Structure formats: structure tokens, C-alpha cells
Amino acid sequence: MRFLRFLLFVPVALIVIVFAITNPQKAQLSLWPTDIILIIPAYLLVIVPFLAGLLSGAALMWMRGLPKRWQVFRLRRQASQLETALRRQGVEECESNTAATVMSHIPKEATIS
């Protein structure tokens, strides 16, 4: 999985770097309705909105999967509690079975009343 991530990251990073190097000219960005004018490199006009969209999409997908992750968390916790209860019950049954087995092998005359 790490190799696949690396395999996808390297070409994308190279494309972004080449794009930034080939577009160093300045662009004027006026923010309407204010009189603010920003002069920024042209590549930022493409890269910043792209990254904003990428991050917001990732956040939305993460939030969409949140109920399922909570359900998995609750079910795992419930399974762990049930396994613990089964182990305790198994130990108690083993102890009671062992005691019953030992008591059945002792002659009735030897038991203390």
C-alpha cells in the first residue's frame, strides 16, 4: 500500500512542480466588492483551489463514513464484552464441573456433612 501511494504521489508532485516552474508570471486578483487587489503567481490561482477542493472532498467523504466507523467501533466493543463474558462463564463452568467431578469420585462415607 505504501508503494502504491508513493507510485501515485511522485508523478503528481512532479506535475505540480513543473506547472509551478512554467507559470511564474504574476496575476492580478481583485476581490469584489472590496477594493482589495492581490498580485500572486499564476500557478497559485490553479493549485490553491485544487487543494481546497481536494481537502474539502476528503473531509466530506470522511464525514460520510463516520456513522459506519462508529457502528464498527460499537460492535467490536460489544463483541469484546461478550467474549469476556463467555470466558468468565467458561471458567465458572469448568470450576463447577471440576468440583462436581471430584465430588463424584469421593465415597459418600468420606464426605463431611
N, C-alpha and C positions, 0 to 999 in steps of 0.2 A: 504494500500500500504506500509506503514511503517513497519507493522508487517511482511509482506511478505519479504521485504528487510532484516529485522532482522533475519527472519527464514532462509534465504539463506546465510547471512553473517556469522552467528555463526558457522555452520558446516565447511564452507570453512576456516575460521580463525583457527578453531581447527585443521584441517588437516594440514595447513601450520605450525602451532606451533609444532605439533607432528613431522612433517617432519624435521623441523629445529633441534629439540632436538635429534632426532635419527641419524642425519647426521652431527655431529660436526667435523669430521675429516677434515684435510686440503687438499686442492687440488692445484696442480701447474698448472698455466695457462700461457703459453708463447704466446706472441703476435708477430706472424710472420709478417713481415720481420724484425722487430726490435729485439733487444736482451733483451727486457723487459720481465721479468718473475714476475707474480703475484702469491702470495700464499694466497688463500682465502678459507673460509669454503665451503665445498662441496654443502651445501644447497643453497648457493648464485648462484652457476652455474645453478640451476634449477629455482629458484624463480625470479631472475632478468630478464632473458629472457622471462619468462612467463608474468611478469608485463609489460615489454616493449611491448610485443605483444598485451596484453590486452589494454593498453593505446593507442597504435597506431591504433588498430581496432576501439576503441571507437571514436577516433579523425576522422578517415575516415568515419565512419557512421554519425557522427555529420556534417561533411562537405557535405556528400551526401544529407542530409536532409535540408541543408541551403537554397537552392532555394525555396523549398516549404514553409519554415518558412517565408522567405521574401515575398512570394506571399500572405500568410495568413495575414502578417502584413499590406501589401498594401491594401488588400481587406477590412480588418477591419477598416483601416483609411478612405477608400473611403465610406464604409457603415456609419461610424460616420459622415462624412461630409454630406452625403445625408440625414441622419436623422435630422441633424441640419437644413439643407435647408428646409426639409419638415415641421419642427416645425415652422420655420420663415414664410413659406408660409401659414401654417395653422393659425398662429396668424394674419397675414395680412388679410387673407380671413375672419377670424372671426371679425376683426375690421371693415372691409369694409361691411360685412353682417350686423353687428350690426348697423353701421351708416345708411345703406340703410333701415333697418327695422325701426329705429327710425324716419327717414325722411319720410317714407311712412305713419306713423301714425300722422304726423303733418299736419294739414289742410294747403292747398296751400295759403290761405289768411294770415296765421300766419308766413309764411317764409319771411325772409328778402331778397330782391332782390338786 
